Amino acid sequence: QLKLVESGGGLVQPGGSLRLSCAASGFTFSRYAMSWYRQVPGKQRELVASIATGGRTNYTDSVKGRFTISRDNAKNTVVLQMNSLRPEDTASYFCNAQLYELRYWGQGTQVTVSS
């Protein structure tokens, strides 16, 4: 059974850090591009960061220099390290796995940045 399970969300003050993890199972993780998306109520889900099978990364402009995505194919995990968090980073964060037209989603983890 394919599963993507996110963890690591929570409440953090502005300027703080959080580390989101996504544990994957039930598919050949190394073959899939992995991404983190986020969504706030009433808005479209947006791509935050992605990492290709070969390790190439891509970030949305608003998180460049603050967030880092990485993957460990041996552990079937993808991590989003988030530093210098801002209130506008508050959202539900979702892990995504994609191989051609196949897309899988986790259930999401809430990140709240507030003083």
C-alpha positions as a Markdown table, in Angstrom:
| # | Residue | x | y | z |
|---|---|---|---|---|
| 1 | Gln | 0.0 | 0.0 | 0.0 |
| 2 | Leu | 1.4 | 3.4 | -1.0 |
| 3 | Lys | 1.9 | 5.8 | 1.8 |
| 4 | Leu | 3.4 | 9.3 | 2.3 |
| 5 | Val | 3.4 | 10.3 | 5.9 |
| 6 | Glu | 4.5 | 13.9 | 6.8 |
| 7 | Ser | 5.7 | 14.9 | 10.2 |
| 8 | Gly | 7.5 | 17.8 | 11.9 |
| 9 | Gly | 4.9 | 20.5 | 11.7 |
| 10 | Gly | 4.0 | 22.7 | 14.6 |
| 11 | Leu | 4.0 | 26.2 | 16.0 |
| 12 | Val | 7.1 | 28.3 | 15.7 |
| 13 | Gln | 8.0 | 32.0 | 16.3 |
| 14 | Pro | 9.0 | 34.2 | 13.4 |
| 15 | Gly | 12.7 | 33.6 | 12.6 |
| 16 | Gly | 12.6 | 30.1 | 13.9 |
| 17 | Ser | 13.1 | 26.8 | 12.2 |
| 18 | Leu | 11.2 | 23.6 | 11.5 |
| 19 | Arg | 12.2 | 20.3 | 9.8 |
| 20 | Leu | 9.5 | 18.5 | 7.9 |
| 21 | Ser | 9.9 | 14.9 | 7.0 |
| 22 | Cys | 8.0 | 12.7 | 4.6 |
| 23 | Ala | 8.3 | 8.9 | 5.0 |
| 24 | Ala | 7.4 | 7.0 | 1.8 |
| 25 | Ser | 6.5 | 3.4 | 1.4 |
| 26 | Gly | 4.8 | 1.1 | -1.1 |
| 27 | Phe | 6.5 | 2.3 | -4.2 |
| 28 | Thr | 10.0 | 2.6 | -5.7 |
| 29 | Phe | 10.9 | 5.9 | -4.0 |
| 30 | Ser | 14.1 | 6.5 | -6.0 |
| 31 | Arg | 12.2 | 6.6 | -9.3 |
| 32 | Tyr | 10.0 | 9.5 | -8.2 |
| 33 | Ala | 10.5 | 13.2 | -8.1 |
| 34 | Met | 9.6 | 14.5 | -4.7 |
| 35 | Ser | 8.1 | 17.8 | -3.8 |
| 36 | Trp | 6.6 | 19.8 | -0.9 |
| 37 | Tyr | 3.5 | 21.9 | -1.5 |
| 38 | Arg | 1.6 | 24.1 | 0.8 |
| 39 | Gln | -1.9 | 25.4 | 1.0 |
| 40 | Val | -3.8 | 27.9 | 3.0 |
| 41 | Pro | -7.6 | 27.9 | 3.2 |
| 42 | Gly | -9.2 | 29.6 | 0.2 |
| 43 | Lys | -6.0 | 29.5 | -1.9 |
| 44 | Gln | -4.6 | 27.1 | -4.4 |
| 45 | Arg | -2.0 | 24.6 | -3.3 |
| 46 | Glu | 1.5 | 26.0 | -4.3 |
| 47 | Leu | 4.8 | 24.2 | -5.0 |
| 48 | Val | 7.4 | 25.1 | -2.4 |
| 49 | Ala | 10.3 | 22.9 | -3.4 |
| 50 | Ser | 11.1 | 19.9 | -5.5 |
| 51 | Ile | 13.9 | 17.4 | -5.8 |
| 52 | Ala | 14.4 | 15.3 | -8.9 |
| 53 | Thr | 15.6 | 11.7 | -8.9 |
| 54 | Gly | 19.1 | 12.9 | -9.7 |
| 55 | Gly | 19.1 | 15.4 | -6.9 |
| 56 | Arg | 18.4 | 18.6 | -8.8 |
| 57 | Thr | 16.4 | 21.0 | -6.6 |
| 58 | Asn | 13.9 | 23.8 | -7.4 |
| 59 | Tyr | 12.4 | 26.3 | -5.0 |
| 60 | Thr | 9.7 | 28.9 | -5.2 |
| 61 | Asp | 11.1 | 32.4 | -5.0 |
| 62 | Ser | 9.7 | 33.2 | -1.6 |
| 63 | Val | 11.6 | 30.4 | 0.1 |
| 64 | Lys | 15.0 | 30.5 | -1.7 |
| 65 | Gly | 17.8 | 30.9 | 0.7 |
| 66 | Arg | 15.6 | 29.9 | 3.6 |
| 67 | Phe | 14.4 | 26.4 | 2.8 |
| 68 | Thr | 16.3 | 23.3 | 1.8 |
| 69 | Ile | 14.9 | 20.1 | 0.3 |
| 70 | Ser | 16.8 | 16.8 | 0.5 |
| 71 | Arg | 16.1 | 13.2 | -0.1 |
| 72 | Asp | 17.5 | 9.9 | 1.2 |
| 73 | Asn | 16.8 | 7.1 | -1.2 |
| 74 | Ala | 18.1 | 4.5 | 1.2 |
| 75 | Lys | 15.6 | 5.6 | 3.9 |
| 76 | Asn | 12.8 | 6.5 | 1.5 |
| 77 | Thr | 12.5 | 10.0 | 3.0 |
| 78 | Val | 12.4 | 13.6 | 1.8 |
| 79 | Val | 13.1 | 16.4 | 4.2 |
| 80 | Leu | 12.3 | 20.1 | 4.0 |
| 81 | Gln | 14.5 | 22.2 | 6.3 |
| 82 | Met | 12.8 | 25.5 | 6.9 |
| 83 | Asn | 14.8 | 28.4 | 8.4 |
| 84 | Ser | 14.0 | 32.0 | 9.0 |
| 85 | Leu | 10.3 | 31.3 | 9.0 |
| 86 | Arg | 7.9 | 34.1 | 8.4 |
| 87 | Pro | 4.2 | 34.4 | 9.3 |
| 88 | Glu | 3.4 | 34.1 | 5.6 |
| 89 | Asp | 4.9 | 30.6 | 5.6 |
| 90 | Thr | 1.9 | 29.5 | 7.7 |
| 91 | Ala | 0.1 | 26.7 | 5.8 |
| 92 | Ser | -0.6 | 23.0 | 5.6 |
| 93 | Tyr | 2.4 | 21.4 | 4.0 |
| 94 | Phe | 2.0 | 18.3 | 1.8 |
| 95 | Cys | 4.5 | 15.8 | 0.5 |
| 96 | Asn | 4.1 | 14.8 | -3.2 |
| 97 | Ala | 5.6 | 12.0 | -5.2 |
| 98 | Gln | 5.4 | 12.1 | -9.0 |
| 99 | Leu | 6.4 | 9.8 | -11.8 |
| 100 | Tyr | 5.1 | 10.9 | -15.2 |
| 101 | Glu | 1.4 | 11.1 | -14.8 |
| 102 | Leu | 1.3 | 9.4 | -11.4 |
| 103 | Arg | 1.0 | 11.7 | -8.5 |
| 104 | Tyr | 0.6 | 10.8 | -4.8 |
| 105 | Trp | 0.0 | 13.0 | -1.8 |
| 106 | Gly | 0.4 | 12.7 | 1.9 |
| 107 | Gln | -2.2 | 13.9 | 4.4 |
| 108 | Gly | -0.4 | 17.1 | 5.2 |
| 109 | Thr | 1.2 | 18.7 | 8.3 |
| 110 | Gln | 0.3 | 22.1 | 9.7 |
| 111 | Val | 3.0 | 24.8 | 10.1 |
| 112 | Thr | 2.1 | 27.9 | 12.0 |
| 113 | Val | 4.5 | 30.8 | 12.3 |
| 114 | Ser | 3.3 | 33.2 | 14.9 |
| 115 | Ser | 4.5 | 35.1 | 18.0 |
